Amino acid sequence: MRSPTTTVLRPSRVVALAVIGLVIVVLAILRFTGQPEPVSVPAGARAGDLVMEPCTYPTEDGEYDAECGTLVVRENPTDPQSPLIALPVVRLPAQSPDPGEPVFWLQGGPGQSNQEVEIANRFVDNHDFVMVGYRGIDGSVRLDCPEVESALKESGDVLSSSSQTAYGEAYRACAERFTDEGIDVTRYGLVQQVDDMEAARVALGYDRINLFSESAGTRTAMIYAWRFPDSLHRSVMVAVNPPGNYLWYPDKTDELIDRYAELCAKDEACGARTDDLAASLQETPTPDRWLFLPIKDANVRIISMFGMMETTSDAGAASGPALIDSWLSASEGDPSGLWFGSVFGDLLFPDLFVRGQYAAAASADSEAAREYFSTFGAEQTSSFAYAATSFGWGGGRIVDIWPEAAEVSTYNTVRDSDVETLLINGELDFATPPRNVTELLPYLPNGHAVVLPGFGHVASVYAEQPEAGTHLVTTFYDTGSVDDSLYRPHSIDFTPPTRHTSTAKTVLGLMLALSTLSVISLIGMAYRVHRKGRFGSVTSALLRAPYAVVLGFGGWCLGALVVLTTLPAVNLGNELLAVLAVGVPVALGAYLAWVHRDWNARTRRVGLSVALIAGLLGAWLGFNAMSGPLALVTTSIAATAAANLALIVSDIATALAARPVPTAEARL
């Protein structure tokens, strides 16, 4: 029989309840409110209002004094009855007492924030640096599409017809939901971003401004120059993306593969591994499996396209040399690196972008996409470029599903622009190939181009030789001259410091170790309870809290290995997988650390039941509180908190029930 607990709320229980309550409240806020709105429309505000206050802003060079504020604009500026929306604005003041024209930042993507710029410090010696939040991402209206994220997490092959159909229908459901909420999704495209920038320019009192744009953001810069040429002083575009290039073309990437092959042939280590790198990359089939683990061809092709964009080792595993090493290793009989890419894709793809704004911005290339998918077909799936493009556009399905952004068709072809413009591109940039520069430059009578040998996409341009890049850009802003004299020859390191093959073996080893640890731990805990009755109070507390989180990680690893081996069609980001694989071992661990062998059967059954139910509910809450790899952490923490809360409540209920009922005489 279980002994009554005379003290209902011991100090240890009060502390535990406070900690658990705080964890659950924080996770619930993240789950049910998502990303907190960074700004809201102030009471009594009117379109065009901008209020700034002192703040600080983090950069690669530490915190800088700044001004932060809220810009108010109309969702549809042509309609005086249109709802007001708010956008965040950050300005880093110039260090110079007599600064030049300010620099306005335009982030790439699309579908990414315009408020996170680590390199802002590079511009402020002689220029204000301004970031205006993108509508649909940074403002009071955020176009998140959990429907799309769920469709991707439930997909076993993101390039299959069934998956792409589900992807398209998820976009349809998302657009319809926003419409039902009174949000006009056609007012969240590139033209509207430009109008917001112009409104900020006017509100801040600037006569003319400079633009600094990267990748997809260069398209916004082009539209700005076409729409408001008199507002611009000079424009610098890094990784140029003219109309029609929110899609990746196989012929352009083939040119870059050939260029890599030339460099490989001149490199002793790379040349020793292959006589023809281009042939090795294009002809090596994706292996079906590594050891007992299947490899998803679609994931590998898409990840390869994303990884080949960068050349710098600062990009870590996401670099061209690292991907080349994986493919060459596969041709040599070791496909572990490609398996790593396959698994990484499952975890990465659902949370890449703010999907609604991504679709709204991409609609600038709707006509180009229709032509693209009528020209290329499934036979191109082996191409890195086609695979990644088909993934992003759902095989072309979202072209006719997501409503086209207003006025975007006005700017879907290249126009002439007299704005002084500097184009900077990496020679080996798969995302925005250098041929884009050649296509755009004839339309810029005051344009200049610098193609950097051995450089890739924007991370490579910023990370490699930053002093030379800053000098190039700021000199152009200040004088209009192009001075790339500080750049030194940059060579490709075909022996990457981070190899996918090594990472894959480490990941698999950890997964096997954690899986084994969780299974052995639960068996050992059950045996200890059976033999000794229960754990001591200190050991029980450790097992119920920090160690239960470890059991959650191990449970997910075991579930992932089972899924990878027997159910390859299930995405590793699948919600049910995470909830079951984490929630069950966490609940069992918490229960075994709590239970006493000699308690009656009913008490033990109730404890096990409430721990399992609460653990699963907590795992669901934690999984939906965060995205990407962090979701696994919050899933384990939430499952642990919920299971322990249920067991503590069970203890309290039992203690209250065991209290003797006062007699009438005692009450008198």
N, C-alpha and C positions, 0 to 999 in steps of 0.2 A: 504494500500500500504506500501511496505517496504521503509524506508527512506534510501537514499544513504549514504554510509560510505565514508566520504571524505578522511580519513587516511587509506591507504591501508595496510601499515606495521607498526602498532602500536608496541611499545616496548613489550607488553604482547604477541602479536602474534609472534614476532621474537623469544622470549624466548621459547614459546610453540613449534614453528617449529623446533628450535634447539634441544630441548629435544626429541620430537617425532622422528626427523630424526636420532638422536643417537640411540634410542631404536630400530627403524626399521633396521638400518644398522647392529647393533649387532645381532639381531635375524636373519637377512638375512644371515650373515656370518655363524652363527650356523646351519641354515637350509641347505645352499647350499655347505658348506665345511665340515659340521659335526665336529667331534673332530679334532682340529688342529693337524697336524703331529708334534709330539714332536721332531723328528729328521729328517734330510735329508742327503743324500750322499754329502759330501763336494766335491767341484770341484777338479779334479785331484786325487781323492782318489783311493787307491788300496785295494784289499781284505786283511784283516788283520790289517789295519790301526786303531789306537785308539788314540784319542787326548783327554786329560783330562784337566779341568779347575776348579778352586775353586768355590764352591757353598755351600749352606746350605741344610739340609734335615730335615723335620719335623718328630718327633717321639713322643711317649707317654710321654717322659721326656723333651719335648721342642725341639728347633732347635739345630742341630749338624753341626759343620763344616764338609764339605764333598768335594768330587771331582766328577764332572759330565762330561761325555764325550760321544763320538759317536764311536761305533765300526762298521767297514765296513766289510761285508761278501758277498759272492756270494749267490744268490738264490739257485743255484745248484753248490756246490763246486767242483763237478767232471767235470764241463764244464767250461773251461776258457772263453767262450763267454757268459756265463750266466750273467744276469743283477746283478749289485751291489745293495744291500739293506743296510740300516743303522739301528743300534739298539742303544738305550740309555744304558749307563752304569753309575751306581752310586757307589762310594766307600766311606764308612765312615772309616777313618783311626783309627787304634787302639790307645787307650790312653796310653798304655804301651810303653816304649822305646825299649823293647825287646819282641815283640809280637810273638805269636804262628802262626800256619798256618791260613790263612784267611778263612772266612766262606762265602760260596756262597749260596744265597737264591734261593729256588725253590717254587714258589707259587702254590697253588692248583687250583681247578676249575673243568675241564679245561675251557678255554675261558675267563680267567681273567688276569689282568695285573700282571707283575712281578716287578713293580716299587713302590708299595704301601705297606710299611711294618712299621707299627707303633711300633713294638717291636724291631726294629733294635738296639736301644740303649742298649739292654740287652746283647749284644755280644761284644761290642767294648772295654771293659776293657783290653782285652789281644788279640784281633783279629781284623784285618780289616774285614769289613762287605761289601760284594759286591752284587749288584743287576744288572743282565744283562737282558735287556728287552726281552720279548718273541717275536719272529718274528710272524707276523700276528696279533699282538695286539699293541705292544708298538713302533714298528719301522716305517720305511718309507712306508711299505705296511701294511695296516690294513684290515683284512678280515671281514668287516661288511657285514651283509646280511639283508638289509631292507626288502627284499622279504619275509624272514622268519618272521620277526617282524610283517609285515602286515598280513600275514596268521594267526598268533596267535591272533592278534587284531580283526580279522574278524570271529573268531571261538566262537561259543556258547558252545561247548563241546569239549575240547581239546583231549579227548580220543575216540571220535567218528571216525568211519572209514572215513567219508568224510573229517573231520578236519585233520586227519593224512595223508590222501592222498594229501590234499592241502599243508600241512607242507612239505612233501617229495618233491612235485613238486616245492615248493619255494626254497628248497635247490638245486634242479637241476638247476633252473634258475640262482641262485646265482653263482654256480660253472661255468656254461656256460658263465656268464658275465665276471667273472675273467679270464677265458681262452681267451675270445675275447679281453680282455685288455692286454694280454700277460703275465699274472701271472700264474705260474705253481703251482696250489694248492697242488700238491703232495709233495712240498718242504717246507711245513709248519707244519710238525708233530713233534713228540717227539724226534726222532733221530736228526732232524735238530736243535732242541733246545739244545740238548747235544753238538752238534758240535759247536754251537755258544758259549756255556759256555767254551768249551775247547779253542776256539780261543781267548776268553777274558782272560783266564788263561795265555796263552802264551804271549799275548800282554802286560799284566800287569807284567810279569816277575816272576810269582810264580812258584816254583818247584812243590809243592803239595798243595792241598786245602782240606778244610772240606766242606761238604754239609749239609745244613739244609733244609729239605723239609717237606711239609705238604700235606696230602690228595692226590689229583691227582698228585701233584708235586713229591710225593715219587716214582711214576712210572718213571718219568724222572731221578730221582736219581739212581734208579736201572739200567736203561739203561746206565747211565754214568759209573757206577761201572763195568758193563759188557763190555762196549766199551773201556774205558780208565782207567783200574784199577790202573796203575802206576801213574796216575795223582792225585789220591785221598789219603788223610791221614786217615780221619775218616768221617763217615756219620751218621747223626741223622735224623730219619724219624718219624714224628708225624702223626698219623692216617694213617696206612699203607694200600697201595692200590696195591697189586701184580696183574700181568696180569689176565684178566678176570673179574676184579672188577670195571670197569666203568659201571657196571650194579648192581642192587640191587636184592638180592635173598630172596624170602619170608621165606625160612627156617631160614636164619640167623636173619632176623628181628623178626621172631616169638620167637627165643631164647631170644632176648633182651626184648620183651614184657613180656615174662615169668619172666625174671629177675626183671623188673619193678613191676610185680604183687607180687613177693616175698617182695620187699621193701615196697610196698603199704600196704600189710597185716600187716607189723610191724609198720606202721605209724598210729597213732590214728585217725587223720583227714581223711586220705585217706581210711583207713580200714572201717570207719563208713559209707562211701558212696557206697562201693561195696564189696561183698563177694569174687569176683574174677575179678580183673582188666583185666586180659587177655581176659576173656569172654566178659566183658563190651566193650572193644575196638574192639574185633573181631566180635561180634554179634549185636551190636547196629547199626541199619541201619541209613544211612544218611537221616534225615527228608526232606520232599519235600519242606518245607518252614518254615520261621519264621514270624509270623503274616501274613502280605500280601506279603511277599518277598520270592521269590523262592530261593532255595539253590542248587548249582551245585555240584553233588556228585563227579565228576571228580576233580574239584578244591579242594574240601575238602580232598580227599584222597592224592593228591599230596602235598598239603600244610602240611598235617599231617606228611608225610614222611620227608619233609624238616625241619619241626619244631622239630620233635623227635630227630634230630641229636644232639642237644645241651642240656645240663642240667643246665648250669649256668643262673642265673637271669640276668646277664649282657647282655644276648642275647635278653632281652626284651620279646616281645610277641612270638618270634621264639624260643621256648624252649619246651622240652618234658613235664615238669610239666604243662605248660600253655595249651598244646594240650590235655593232659590227663584231665585237668579240664574241657575243652570244651566238650569232649566226655562224661564225667560223667554228666555234666550239661544237655547234650542232652538226656541222658538216664533218667534223672530226670524230663524231660519235658521242658527244656529251651535250645532250639537249637540256640540261638543268637550267641554264640561263633563260631559255625560252619558256620553260615551265614557270619560272619566277615571273616573267612578263605576263603569262596567262593568268596567274593568280592575282597579280597586282592589278590587272585590268578589271577583274571582278569587283575589287574593292574601290578602285578609283573612279570608274565611269559614272556611277549614279550621282556623284556629288561634284562634278567638274564646274558647273555653271549655275547661275540663277536662270533657270530654264526659260521662263517667260520673256525676260529681257533678251536672252540669247536668240530666241526665235524672232522677236520683234526687230532686232538689229539685223539678223541674217536675212530678213525679208527684203533688204536692199538688193540682194542678189537672186530674187525669185526667178526672174526671167533667165538668168544665167544657169540657175539650177535646173530649170525645166530642160534647157538645151543639153546640159551636162548629162542628166540621167536618160535622155533620149539617145545620146551618143554612146555612152558607156553602159555596159550591162554586167550581169553576174560573172561573165568570163573575165572581168577585170579584178575580181575579188582578191587575187593573189598580189595585186599591186598595193603597196603601202598607202599610196595616195588615195586610190579609190576606196579602199577599205575604211580609212578614217573619214573620208567625205561621206560615204554611205551611212556610216554610223551617226555622224552629226545631223544629217538630213533625213534619217529614217528611210534611206533608199529613195529619197525624193518626196516622201509622203507629206512632210509638214509644209511643203510649198503651198499646197491648196487647202491646208487645214488651219494654220495659224493666220489670222487676218493680217493683210499687208499693212505696214506702217504708213501713216498719212504722208503724202507728198514724196515718198521715197522714190517713186518711179521717175520723178523729175531729175534724179541724180544717179541713175543706174548706168550711165555711160560717162566716159572721161570727157572733161571740158578743158578748155584753155584757162590758165590762171596767170596773172601778172605778178602775184605775190612772190617776193623773194623766198625761195624754198631750197633747203638742203636735204637731199635724200641720202641716207646712210643704210647700207645693207651688208650683211655677212655673205661672203662668197659661197658658203655651204649651208645656207638657211633653207631648210626644207619647208618651213611654214610659209615664208614669203620669199620665194626664190629671187635671185638677182635679176632674172629676166623681167621681173615686175618693174624694176628701175628703168630698164631699157624701153619698156612699153609706155611709161608715164612721162619720162623726161621730155619728149618732143612737145608736150602740151604745156611746158613750163619755160617760157622765154627767159625768165629770170631764175631758172633752176640750175642746181649743181648736184653732182652725184659723187659719192665716195663708196666704193665697194671694198670691204676689208678682207684681204686674203686670209683664209684659215678660220674665219669667224662664222658662227652660226646665227641663231635668232637673238632676241633681245637680251636674254641672260648672258650670252656670250659677249655681246657688245658692251654691256655694263660691267661685267666682271673682269674681262681681260683688258689690261692697260687703261685703267680708268682715268689716269691723268691725261693721257692723250685724247680720250674721248671728250672729257670735260673741256679741254683746251679747244678742240675742234668746234664744239657746239657754242661755247660762250664767245669765242672769237667771231663766229658767224653772226650771233645776235648783236654783238657790239659794233662790228665793222662791216659786215656783209661779205667778208673774205673767207675763203675756205683754206684752212691751214691744218693739214693732217701730218705735218712734219714730225710730230712726236711719236707717231706709231712706228714700231719696229716689226720686222717680219715675224709672223706667228705661225708656228708649225703644229700639226695635229699629233697628239700623243696616242698612238694606236695600242698602247699598253695601259688601259685605264686603271686608276687607283682603286676604283670600286668595280669589281667584276660581278655580273649577274650570276655566273656559275658558282662563285664562292658564296654569294649571298643566299642563293637557293639552297645550298647544302647546309648552311647555318640555320636557315629558317626551318627546313625539314627536320634537322636535328633537334631544334627547340620544340617544334610541334610534337615530335615523338616523345621527347623527354617530359614535357608538361602533361601530355596525355597519360603517359605511364605513371607520372607522379600523382595525378588526380585519382586514377583508378586504384593504385596501391594505397594511397592515403585513405580513401573511403573504406576500402576493405580493412585496413589496419585500424581505423577508428571504430568500425563496427565490431571487430574482434576485441578491441580494448574494452568497449562497453560490455560486451558479452562476458569477458573474463573478470574485469575489475569493478563493474557496476556503473561507473561514470568517470569523467575527467575532473581534475581539481579545478578550482575556481579560476586561477590565473591561466592555466592551459586552456580551459574552456573559452575564456574571453578571447585569447589569441586565435583559437581555431574558429570561433564564430565570426570574427571580424576580419583582420588582415588576411588570414590564411584562406578564408572562404572566397575572397577575391581571387587568390591564386587558383583555387579549385575552379572558379569560373573561367579563367583563361585556359586552364587545362581541358575543361569540358568542351570549350569551343574548338580547341585544337583537335580533340578527338572527333567531335562532330564534323569538323571541316575535312579531316582525313577520310572519314566514312563517306561523306558526300563526294569528295574528289575521286574516290576510288570506285564507288558504286552508283552514284547519281550525278554524273558530270553535267547533266542538263540543269541542275540546281545551281544558282548563282551563290557565291560565297557571301554576298551581302544580303542574302535572304533573311527576312525577319524571323520566320518560324525556326530556321536553323539556329539563329542567335539566341532566341528566347528559350528554346528547349535545351540546347547544348550548354548554355550558361546557367539558366535558372534551376535545372534539376540538380546538378552537382553542388551548386551553392546551397540550395535548400537542404539536401542530404547532409552536407558537411555541417551546417548550422544545427540541424536536428540532432546529429550524433554527438556534437559537442555539448548539447543542452540536456539530452535525455538521461534518465537514470534507469538502469536495468530493472530495479525493483518496483518502479511505479506501476500502477495498474494498467491493464491493456487499453482501457478507454482513454486514459490520459496520454499514453504513447501514440495511439491512433490519431487523437485530436491534434497533438503536436506535429506529427508527421504531415497530416493533411493541411494544416494551416501554413506550415513552413513551405510546402510544395506550392500551394496556391499563391501565397504571397511572393515566393521567389520567382514564379513565372510572371506574375503581374509586375513585379519590380523590374525584371529583365526586359519586359515589353516597354515599360516607362523609360528605362535607361537607354535602350536601343534607339528609341525615337527622340531622345533628348539631344543627341549629337549626331554628326555624320562622319563618314570615313572611318579611319582606324580608331579615332577617339570613341566611336560608338561602342566598341568592344570594352573599353575601360568603363564607360558609364553604365553599360549593361551589367557588368560584374559588380560594380559598386551598388547600383540600385537593387539588384537581386539580393545582395548581402544585407543591405539596410532593411528591405521589406521583410525578408525571412526572419531576421532578428526581431523586428518590430512585432511580427505576428507571435513569435514565441514569448516575448516579454508580456504582451497583452494576455496570452494564454496563462502565463504565470500569475499575473495580477488577478485574472478572473478566478483562477483556482484558489488563490489565497483568500479572496473575498468570499467565495462559496464555503471555504473551510472555517470561517470565523463563526464562533458560537452565537446563536441568536439570544439576546438578553431576555430573561424572564420578566414577567410583569412586576414581580417584587423588585428586581434589580432596576427596572426603569423608574419605579417609584423612589 
